[in-house]
Amino acid sequence: MGDAEVVVVETSNEPDYKRLHAYSLVRNTDMDDEMLTEAIDTAVTACDKFNENLEAAAQMLKQAMDSKFGPSWHAVVGEGFGFEITFEVKSLLYMFHAGAYSVCLWKCA
């Protein structure tokens, strides 16, 4: 008989979509570069820190943006939501993080 070939298959408990998008993906924005960098960094930090409590992640993001860029920021962090919003020009960020979370951040006075 011939030699047997051994195939090792790695298994993971994570769904495929989480492994495919292990980075942040900006879907839509009109922010300037400084504000965008700060918003993405804060959103990633919040999602990683509070991955089991998305309400706390949204609160952290809102408070950070309020303190850095003035009041009236709104943040939604979650999975599977839709939205229709009114926002100030140059203050919208819609992004995906880690293949699982969507982040919508905007300013509306």
Sequence and secondary structure as in RCSB ss.txt:
>XXXX:A:sequence
MGDAEVVVVETSNEPDYKRLHAYSLVRNTDMDDEMLTEAIDTAVTACDKFNENLEAAAQMLKQAMDSKFGPSWHA
VVGEGFGFEITFEVKSLLYMFHAGAYSVCLWKCA
>XXXX:A:secstr
            SS HHHHH  SEEEEEE   HHHHHHHHHHHHHHHHHTTT HHHHHHHHHHHHHHHH S EEE
EEESS        TT  EEEEETTTEEEEEEE  
